Amino acid sequence: EILGQQSDWTGQSAEKEPCQETTEIYKIFQKWFVQDMEDYNNLLVEESIEQP
């Protein structure tokens, strides 16, 4: 739920302030968000493998 809220907040922020600074912050946040989701998915896979 928290991840979804962050995604919505980022989208709204980008729409309200289409300036260069906001765009750069969004790019950095997007990279971090994608990496975080990859780590989260890997964690789920590891847990599913460990548990029968």
Backbone as JSON, one array per atom type, in Angstrom:
{
  "sequence": "EILGQQSDWTGQSAEKEPCQETTEIYKIFQKWFVQDMEDYNNLLVEESIEQP",
  "N": [[0.83, -1.2, 0.0], [1.93, 1.22, 0.78], [3.91, 1.58, -1.15], [2.32, 1.96, -3.38], [1.07, 4.36, -2.75], [3.25, 6.09, -2.78], [3.88, 5.98, -5.46], [1.62, 7.15, -6.62], [1.79, 9.71, -5.49], [4.14, 10.64, -6.65], [3.41, 10.73, -9.34], [1.39, 12.69, -9.32], [2.85, 14.89, -8.45], [4.62, 15.26, -10.55], [2.85, 16.04, -12.51], [1.79, 18.43, -11.54], [4.02, 20.08, -11.27], [5.79, 20.53, -13.81], [8.63, 21.0, -14.09], [12.21, 21.3, -14.61], [13.73, 20.46, -12.38], [11.93, 18.89, -10.88], [11.5, 16.88, -12.71], [14.02, 15.66, -12.84], [14.24, 14.7, -10.22], [12.13, 12.92, -10.26], [13.06, 11.06, -12.13], [15.25, 9.98, -10.75], [13.93, 8.93, -8.52], [12.31, 7.09, -9.79], [14.16, 5.24, -10.78], [15.11, 4.24, -8.34], [12.74, 3.19, -7.34], [12.08, 1.15, -9.17], [14.28, -0.56, -8.82], [13.88, -1.21, -6.15], [11.47, -2.6, -6.29], [12.3, -4.79, -7.77], [14.07, -6.0, -5.97], [12.22, -6.59, -3.99], [10.52, -8.41, -5.29], [12.35, -10.46, -5.76], [12.81, -11.2, -3.13], [10.31, -12.24, -2.43], [10.27, -14.46, -4.1], [12.39, -15.94, -3.06], [11.39, -16.5, -0.51], [9.17, -18.05, -1.16], [10.39, -20.24, -2.21], [11.79, -21.28, -0.05], [9.77, -21.97, 1.72], [7.64, -24.77, 1.89]],
  "CA": [[0.0, 0.0, 0.0], [2.82, 2.39, 0.87], [4.56, 1.75, -2.45], [1.32, 2.51, -4.29], [0.87, 5.76, -2.4], [4.42, 6.83, -3.26], [3.78, 6.05, -6.92], [0.58, 8.14, -6.91], [2.31, 11.02, -5.11], [5.13, 11.03, -7.66], [2.69, 11.07, -10.57], [0.71, 13.97, -9.11], [3.87, 15.93, -8.34], [5.15, 15.49, -11.9], [1.83, 16.74, -13.3], [1.61, 19.79, -11.02], [5.23, 20.89, -11.46], [6.57, 19.97, -14.92], [9.86, 21.75, -14.24], [13.39, 20.46, -14.8], [14.13, 19.88, -11.1], [10.98, 17.83, -10.55], [11.74, 15.79, -13.66], [15.24, 14.96, -12.42], [13.91, 13.97, -8.99], [11.26, 11.81, -10.66], [13.91, 10.05, -12.77], [16.02, 9.31, -9.69], [12.99, 8.15, -7.71], [11.84, 5.99, -10.61], [15.23, 4.24, -10.78], [15.11, 3.6, -7.03], [11.5, 2.44, -7.18], [12.19, -0.06, -9.98], [15.25, -1.42, -8.15], [13.25, -1.68, -4.92], [10.47, -3.61, -6.66], [13.04, -5.98, -8.18], [14.53, -6.62, -4.74], [11.04, -7.11, -3.3], [10.09, -9.6, -6.02], [13.34, -11.5, -5.48], [12.58, -11.65, -1.76], [9.12, -13.09, -2.46], [10.65, -15.72, -4.74], [13.22, -16.68, -2.1], [10.52, -16.99, 0.56], [8.3, -19.1, -1.69], [11.23, -21.43, -2.41], [12.13, -21.82, 1.27], [8.57, -22.55, 2.33], [7.04, -25.82, 1.07]],
  "C": [[0.87, 1.26, 0.0], [3.47, 2.65, -0.49], [3.58, 2.38, -3.44], [1.1, 3.99, -4.03], [2.03, 6.61, -2.91], [4.33, 7.02, -4.77], [2.75, 7.12, -7.31], [1.1, 9.55, -6.63], [3.3, 11.52, -6.17], [4.44, 11.46, -8.94], [2.02, 12.43, -10.46], [1.72, 15.11, -9.1], [4.4, 16.28, -9.73], [4.15, 16.28, -12.73], [1.7, 18.2, -12.85], [2.82, 20.67, -11.33], [6.11, 20.28, -12.55], [7.84, 20.77, -15.17], [11.05, 20.78, -14.29], [13.76, 19.74, -13.5], [13.23, 18.71, -10.74], [11.2, 16.62, -11.45], [12.96, 14.98, -13.25], [14.96, 14.12, -11.18], [13.07, 12.75, -9.33], [12.08, 10.69, -11.29], [14.67, 9.26, -11.72], [15.1, 8.41, -8.87], [12.52, 6.92, -8.48], [12.87, 4.87, -10.65], [15.22, 3.48, -9.47], [13.87, 2.72, -6.86], [11.56, 1.12, -7.95], [13.14, -1.05, -9.31], [14.63, -2.02, -6.89], [12.23, -2.77, -5.22], [11.16, -4.9, -7.09], [13.52, -6.74, -6.95], [13.36, -7.28, -4.01], [10.54, -8.39, -3.97], [11.05, -10.75, -5.78], [13.14, -12.07, -4.08], [11.37, -12.58, -1.7], [9.46, -14.45, -3.05], [11.45, -16.58, -3.76], [12.35, -17.28, -1.0], [9.66, -18.15, 0.07], [9.1, -20.39, -1.9], [11.52, -22.1, -1.07], [10.94, -22.53, 1.89], [7.95, -23.59, 1.39], [5.61, -25.48, 0.63]]
}
